[in-house]
Amino acid sequence: MRRFARVALLCLGCGVCSLLYGFSQLALSLEQEPGGGRERQARDPAAPGAWRQSGGGRAAGSVGRGKAGAGRCKNLSVSFWNSYWMLPSDVCGMNCFWEAAFREEAGNTAEEKGHPLQMAASNYNGSASEPAEYGYMKTHPSEKMHLAVVACGERLEETVTMLRSAIIFSIRPLQFHIFAEDQLHESFKDILDNFPYEGKVNYTLYPITFPNESAAEWKKLFKPCASQRLFLPLILKNVDSLLYVDTDILFLRPVDDIWSFLGKFNSTQVAAMAPEHEEPRIGWYNRFARHPYYGVTGVNSGVMLMNMTRIRRKYFKNDMTPVRLQWGEILMPLLKKYKLNITWGDQDLLNIMFFHNPESLYVFPCQWNYRPDHCIYGSNCKEAEEEGIFILHGNRGVYHDDKQPTFRAVYEAIKNYSFGDDLFHSLLQPLELELQKTTHTYCGKVYKVFVKQLTKSVRDLSVRRAKGR
């Protein structure tokens, strides 16, 4: 009798094992079929549930005239750092076949809840396809380039000048995402609607928006509205990739060129920034910081290129919990832990984040974020000396005082340029004459780096215009 019981038990065990094996093979076959498996809309599981808008939620139109891709259930290693419950909605663990149905139901429930900010930008018509695979892959940027800026206080003129510099040289269409205080919206609309580049440029105006439960803390961090950039991946949910810049940025070559860095990201990189300093002896982070920072001298967030699909899907290592956290989950804990130790606000938080996740950052050379620190103590950006400045960053308020006349001369030249005028006679030639008057300063001694790339950009644009582009 015991033998029969043992044989029956053995047969039952074999049957269960066979059944499990059959299910696993079925799931595997679904994954390996080209275009097969269960497809679903990519979602952002990290969006916060409650947000506060500073004032009304009006969104403006466009200059002149104004879906997410599919991802398949696939295998991903499951470990202490990447347990089942932490996996993104389009990735399954070992029990992929069963988990897919559960995750589909959970994702639909989350999607039905919607996002409060979509009402504030209901006329936004820019979109980008998200990668069909899990985010760790080469990015394929869409045709339209997305550029974001945050403007508060007396930053209207500076922001418009930055946008003008982006328009002058860029080749592909631009979509501007402008986050501004309500009192600036009408002024932006009046100016941008009169820009002559119909069809090439579109814009959307957004209110300044922070998570409801911590809006006051975020708004007073470093400068009013500065930390808004941290929430762009959560607000612009339909945008795959984005270039964020400060208002005091000037493009001296096409935006297309920095946008091309997205294609150079390796499989783990989610964002790109330039070093805070080239020379450690004058570096701020390595001498004064009371918190972790990236690399030798930290990074500067005034120019930040982001693959936001990867950012939304990534789980970031941190020093607050052994569990990796998503972008929307990590920001407030970081602020609470380090708010008494940070000086430069959101930039410090980004340095802390990429200190713990260095594999996620692409670092581009200093001429893509050239600041007064690169010349006021003597020239220390070798790439700019060789190739010229690509993006000028006038922090320290140098566009509006006489401390660094070299920077101010470039700003005034682009601000006063009229669209359609001859770039050589109306922009480049007058600028060179002004720069020659600044040789009494350290930055003025190397004034040629300010026009080296600009001269090439003017020449290239003239060739494109001659060809009728």
N, C-alpha and C positions, 0 to 999 in steps of 0.2 A: 504493500500500500504506500509505503514511504517512497519507493522508487517511482511509482506513478505520480505522486505529488511533486517530486523533484523534477521529473521529466516535464510535467505540465507547467511548473514554474519556469523552467528553462525555456520552453517554447514561448511562453508568454513574454519573457524578457527579450527573446530574439525578435518576436513580432513587434514589440514596442520600438526596439532599435531600428528595425527595418522601416517602420513607419516614419521615425524621425529622420532617417537617412533619405527617405523618399522626399520628404518635405524640403530638406536642405538642398537636394539636387534640383528640385523644382524652382526654388528661389534662385539658385545659381544660374540656372538656364535662363530665367527671366532677366537677370542682370547682364548676361553675356550677349543676349540678342541685340543686334544693332537697332537702336531706337526703341527697344522693347522695355519691358518693366513698367511700373506704375509711374506716370508722369504727373507732376503737380506744379502749381505756381510757387516760385521761391518766395519765402516770407522772412520778415524780420522779427525774430522771437524776442528781441531785446528792447523793443520800443516801450517807453514808460507809459504807465496807465493814465497819469494825470498831469496836465501841463497848464501853465499860466501864460497868457498873452499880455504884454504891456500895451494896453489900449486896444483899439479895434483890430479886427482881422482882415483888413483890406488888402487885396492883392492887385497889382497893376498889370497892364497888358504888355505889349511888345513894341519894339522900335519899328516904326512904319506900319506893320501889321502884326498885329499880334493875335511790353509786358514782361513785365518781368519774364525771363526765360524759364525753361523747364529744367528740373533737376530730377535725377532718378535715385531710387533707393539703392544704396551701394554699401559695401563692406567698409568698415573702419575699425582699426584696432581698439579693443576695449581694455582699459587699464585703470589703475587708481586715479590717474590724471584725466581719464577720458571715459568715465563710467557711462552706463546705458542712458541714465536720465539726463546727462549733459550733452548727448549727441544732437546735432542740428536736425531740423525736421525732415531734411531730404537724405539723411544718412542713418542707416540702421546698424545694429550690432550683429551678433552671431545669429539671432533669431529673426533675420531680416523679413522673412515671409509673413510672420505673425505681427511683427512690430509695425510693418508698413500700414496696415489697416488702422491700428491704434493711433499712429502719428498723423495719418490723414484726417481722422476725426478730430483730433486735438487741434491740428492746424486750421481746419475749417472753422472751428469754434472761435479761435483767436482772431481769424480774419474777419468774421462777422462783426466783431466788436468795433472794428475800424480804428481810426486814429484822429483825435480832435483837430490836428493841424491840417488835415486834408481839406477842411472847410476854409481855412485861412488862405490856401493856395489853390483854390478850386479851378482856376483858369490856367494852371501850369500845364503846358503841353509838351514839355521836353521829357523824353524817356530814353532809357538805355537798356539793352538786353543784358540780363544777368547771366553769368556762365552756366552752362548746362551741368557741369560737374561741380563737385565740392570746391569751395573757393580757392584752394591752393593750386593754382595753375596759371599759365601765362594769360594775361588779360588781352582782350581784343576790343580796344576802345571804339565806341560808336563814332559816327561821322561828326556829330555835334560835340563841341567841347564845352564842358560845364565849369563856370568860374563863380566862386562865391566870395562875398565880402560882407563885413559887418560894420555899419556906420552909426555912430552915436555922437551927440553934441555937435561941435563945430567941424565936422568931417565931410560935409557935403562937397565942397570944392575939391578937396583932396581925393575923394572917392571918384568923382567924375573925371578928374585928370587921369587917374589910374585906368579907368574904363576906356578913355580915349586912347591911351597908349596901347591897350590890348587890341582895340579895333584897328588902329593905323596899320599895323604890320601883319596881323594874323590872316591866314589863308582860309581855313575852314570856318563854318558858321559857329557863332558863340552864343551860349545861353548863360545870361547873368542871373545869379540868385542873390538878391540884395536884401539883407536883413537890416532894417533901420527903424529908428524911433518914429512914431506915428507923425510927428510934426515935420519930418523930412520927406514923407512919401509924396506929397504933391509937388515939391520942388524937384525930386528925382524924376517924376513923371513928366513934368514940363520940359526938363532938359533932355531926357533920353528920347522923348517922342519927336524931338527935332533933330536928332542925329540922322544923317542922310543915308545910312547904309541899310536900306530896306531889304529884308530877306536874309541879310548876313548876321544880324544881331537880334536876339529876343531877350526880354528880361522879365523877371517876376519880383515883385516887392513882397516882403514878409514882415510881420511884426517881430519884435524881439520877444523870444519865448523861452521860458525855462520850466523845469519840472515844478509843479504846483507846490509840493511840500518843501522845497528848498530854494524857491525863486529869489528870495532876499539875499541869501548867502552867495548864490552864483553871480548875481548882478553886481555886488560890491567887490567881487574878487578882482584884484589888480586894477583894472579900469572898467568903467561902466560898459557892459555889453561884451567885453573882450572874450569872456568864456563861452559866448554863444557858439563859437566854432566847435567846441567839444560835442555839441549835440546835433551837428549837421548830419552825421550818418543815421540818426534816429528820426530826424525831421524830413529829410529828403529821401524818403524810402524807395522811390522809383528811380533814383539816380545811381547808376553803377559806379562811375568814377567822377572825381571832382578835384579841381584845383582851388584851394583856399588861399587868399592873399590878404594881408593887412591893407588898410586904406593908403598907406604911404609907400606903395609899391609902384614902380614904373617899368613897363616892358620895353626893352631896347631891341628885341627880336621877336618873331612870331610866337604866340602862345603855343602854336603847334609843336614847337621844338621841345618845350618842357613837358608837354602832354605826351610826347613820344616815349618818355621815361617809363610810362605804364607798361609798355611792351618789353622793358628791360628788367622788370621785377622778376625775381626767381619765384619758386613755388611757395615760399613762406612769407614774402614781403607784402605788407598791406599799405604802407605809406612811405613817402620820401620827404626828407628835409635836408638842409645844409647845416654844417657845424656852426656852433655859436661863435667859435674863435678858431683861427688858424695857428695862432701863437699862444701856447699855454702860459707864457709869462705874463700876458695881459688878460688871460681868461677869467671870467667871473665864476663859473661853476666850480672849476678846479681849485679856486682860492677861497671862495666864500660860501658855497652852497652847504646847507644843513640837511640835505636830503639826497637820495641817489639820483644820478643823472647819467645820460647816455655817453658812452665813449670817454675820450680824454677831456674834452672841453664842453660837452653837452651839445644840444642841437637848438636851432632857432626856428620857431614855428611861424614866422611871418610869411613864409612861402611853404605851403604844405600840400603835396600831391597825394590824393587818397584813392585807393580802390575800395570804395565804401561797401561793396558786396562782401569782400573778404573781411573788412572790419566788423560788419554786422554778424558774420558767421564765426569769427574767431573766438576762442576761449583763451584769455590772457592769464599768464602766470603773474603772481603778485606776492607781496610779503604780509598780507593780512589774513589769508586763509590757505590751507593746502589745496582747496578746490579752485580750479581755474574759473574765471568770471568773464562774462561777455561785456561788451563795451557799455551797454546801458546799466549793467550791474556794478561796474567797477568804479565809476566816476565819483559817486557820493562817498563811498567808503574811503577812497583816496583823499578827498578833500577833508573829511573828518579827521583822518590820521595826521595829515601833514599841514593843515591850514596855518598852524603857528610857526611852521618852518619854511614856508615858501615865500618868495619875494616877487617873482614874475608870473604869478597866477597860473593860468591855464598852460602856459609854456612849461612851467615846472612840473605840472601834473603829467604832461606828455613825456617829459624827460624821465620821470619816475617809471612810467608805464613801459617805455622802451628800454630802460635799464634792465628790467626783468624779462623783456622780450626782444633782445637785440637782433635776433634772426628775422624779426618782422619789419625792420626798417631799412630802406634803401637810402644811402647818403649821397647826395649829388654835390659837385664841387662848388666852391665859394662864389664863383662868378654868377651863379644862379640866385644868389641872395647877398648882394654886395652892399655892405653897410659902412658907416663912417669908421667903425673899428678896424676896417681893412686898410685904412690909409691915414688916420689922424695921428698915429704914432709911428708912421712910416709904412710903406707899402708891404703887406704881408699876404696878399692873395696872388700866388704865382700864376694861377690859371687865368686871372683877369689881365695880368701883365702880358701874357702870351696871346690871348684871344680876345681880350676886351670884356667889358661888363655885359652880361646878358639880361639880368634883372637887377634894378637899382632899388634899394630899400632905405628910405630916408627916415629911419627912426631917430630918436633924440630931438625931434622937431626941426631938423636941419633945413627943411624946405621953407621954413617961415621965419628964420632969423639969419643973421650975417656971420654966424660962427663957422659955417662950412659953405662958402659961396659956390663951390664946385657943384655940390648937390642941388643947391637952390637954382643955379643956372639951368640945369637939365630940366628941373620941374617947371620953371617959368617958360622954357622953350616949348615944351609939350602942351602946357596949359594954354598958351597963346597961339598955337598952330591952328589954322582954319582948315577943316577937312576939304580936300580937293586941291589945295595949293601945292605948288611945286615943293617937294620935301627938301631938296638940296638948297634952294634959295630962301625958303621960308622957315626951315627948321635947322638944318645942319650947319649952314654957313654962319648964321647969327649966333648959334650956340658955340661954335669954335672961337669966335671973336670974344664972347663973354668968358669962356673958360681960360683963355690966355691972360685974362686979368686976375686970375686967382692963383698964380704961381707963387705967391708969397706964403701960401698955406701948404701943409704936407700933402693934402689931397690934390691941390692944384699943381704940385710938382709932377704928378703922374696923370695930368688931365687927359692925356691921349687915350688912356684906358676907358675913359667915359665916352669916347666917340669912335673907337676902333670898330666895335660891333655895330654901333648905330650907323656908321658909314656903309657897312656891308648890307645892313637891313634896308637902307634907303636905296642902294644900288639894286638889290634883288627885287624890291617892290617896283622900281622903275621898269625893270625888265618885264615883270609880270603885267604891268599896265600896258607896256608897248605890245605885248602879245594879246592884249584884250581880255585878260583874266579878271 
